C-alpha cells in the first residue's frame, strides 16, 4: 500500500494530477488483466479513488478520462481537506481506513463531503422543536454532520411532517453492537417526532457483493429484522422491507428505481463509487435501489400518491455517497431532496484504526454474545489507552481518546456526568484500565441480555407483520 501511495505524490498542477490519474487507471486495468493478488488490486483502486478526490478538490470538477483540465482552470483551495492529504482517511460504503489512533478525522470529512457540522445551535433547535432532551448521540457528537436538517425542522414547525428511512445490509445472521447505532437513534427520532419509518434490508446488495446465495441473503434479512424489531419500533408506524421481496411487489418503487437509473450515467457511478469495467452490472445499477426509498411515492400504501413528503435519513457517513447521488437526481425527477444525519463509526475492539468484521468474532461484541463472552472479549481484546504499569498509569494517567472501552461507554452510557467523571479519573490515573473495562462490561452485559430477551419475543408472525406492505398509523 505504501509503495502505491508514493506514486501519487508531487502533483502540483491539474494537468500533472490528470496524467497521474490516467497512469493509475491503466495500472489498475493491467493488474486486473494479469489477475494480480486481490490485495494489490485493492491498494491500486484505493489510490485511484484518492487521486480522484484530490483532482476534484484541485479543479472543482470530476475526473473524466479523455477530458483533460482546461488551461485556465482555477485551482480550488479547500482548506482543511488539503491538509495532510498524504494520510487522508479512506471512507466509502465498503471501506473505512485511517492511520489515526483516535479514528477518522470527521472535521476533514465534513469538508471533503460538503456536508454541515451539527453544532450546538442545531442540537438546541432539535430540542426546542421536539420538546425532548436531545439524545446522547446528539449531545456527544456521535451524530455529527447533516444535510438540510434545518429545512426539515422549518417545515415541521409549519405542521409539514416528514418520514424516516434507514437500512441494513444483512451479510450474516448475527448483528454486532455497532449495527444498533442507527436504529437506536432512529427509534428516538420516530418517538419524539411521531412519524413513520421505512427500513430497507439490502439483501440484493449482499448477494451482488458477497459470496452468498440468494436464499442465504433472504434468510439473513429475516434474522436481522428480528434484531431490528427488538429495538422497540412501533409496528403501526414502521415498515421493514427486503429488496428481494419488495422490488417485485411494488410497481411504484420499481418505477422510481428506473427514473433514477435514467438520470445517472455509468461514468458518474464509476466516479462516485469506484466501480470498474470488471464489476457486474448489478453493482452498477444497485445505487438506484438504495436511493428509491428516499422518495415518498415509492411507498403508495403509506403515502398514497404523494411525492412531496420529505425524507430524513439517519446513517453512518460512509453511506453518504449514495445520497449525494440521490440529492443530485431528486430535483431532475421532480422530488424533494432527502435530508441526512450522519453518525461517526463504531470502533472495533482492537482500536479505531481497525474495521469491525462479521467474520472476526473478536473484533466486536455481537448481539448473540453471552455475559462471559462479553467479559472475555473486553478484557482480552479492547484496545487500552492506559500505561504499561500501574505505577506509570497512576503517575501519568491514561488516554481516553484512544481507549476503546471509553469510546464504547460514550455510545452506551446514558449519564453525562458519570461519563465525564470516568474520563477525568482515567486521565488523572485514579481509574485503572482494568477498572474502566469492568465498567464497560457491567454496562454491556445487561444491555445485550435485555436485547436478547426482547428478541426471543419476536415471532415469525411479527416479522411478517412488519414486512407486509400496508397503511401505517399516520395521517399527512
HELIX and SHEET records of a PDB file:
HELIX    1   1 UNK A    2  UNK A    6  1                                   5    
HELIX    2   2 UNK A   14  UNK A   33  1                                  20    
HELIX    3   3 UNK A   38  UNK A   59  1                                  22    
HELIX    4   4 UNK A   79  UNK A   82  5                                   4    
HELIX    5   5 UNK A   85  UNK A   87  5                                   3    
HELIX    6   6 UNK A  106  UNK A  113  1                                   8    
HELIX    7   7 UNK A  120  UNK A  130  1                                  11    
HELIX    8   8 UNK A  136  UNK A  139  1                                   4    
HELIX    9   9 UNK A  149  UNK A  157  1                                   9    
HELIX   10  10 UNK A  177  UNK A  179  5                                   3    
HELIX   11  11 UNK A  180  UNK A  193  1                                  14    
HELIX   12  12 UNK A  203  UNK A  209  1                                   7    
HELIX   13  13 UNK A  214  UNK A  229  1                                  16    
HELIX   14  14 UNK A  243  UNK A  249  1                                   7    
HELIX   15  15 UNK A  251  UNK A  262  1                                  12    
HELIX   16  16 UNK A  266  UNK A  273  1                                   8    
HELIX   17  17 UNK A  281  UNK A  292  1                                  12    
HELIX   18  18 UNK A  296  UNK A  298  5                                   3    
HELIX   19  19 UNK A  300  UNK A  303  1                                   4    
HELIX   20  20 UNK A  317  UNK A  319  5                                   3    
HELIX   21  21 UNK A  320  UNK A  330  1                                  11    
HELIX   22  22 UNK A  331  UNK A  333  5                                   3    
HELIX   23  23 UNK A  371  UNK A  381  1                                  11    
HELIX   24  24 UNK A  390  UNK A  396  1                                   7    
HELIX   25  25 UNK A  404  UNK A  412  1                                   9    
HELIX   26  26 UNK A  416  UNK A  428  1                                  13    
HELIX   27  27 UNK A  433  UNK A  456  1                                  24    
HELIX   28  28 UNK A  460  UNK A  466  1                                   7    
SHEET    1   A 2 UNK A  90  UNK A  91  0                                        
SHEET    2   A 2 UNK A  96  UNK A  97 -1                                        
SHEET    1   B 7 UNK A 116  UNK A 117  0                                        
SHEET    2   B 7 UNK A 143  UNK A 147 -1                                        
SHEET    3   B 7 UNK A 339  UNK A 343 -1                                        
SHEET    4   B 7 UNK A 310  UNK A 316  1                                        
SHEET    5   B 7 UNK A 162  UNK A 168  1                                        
SHEET    6   B 7 UNK A 197  UNK A 201  1                                        
SHEET    7   B 7 UNK A 238  UNK A 242  1                                        
END                                                                             
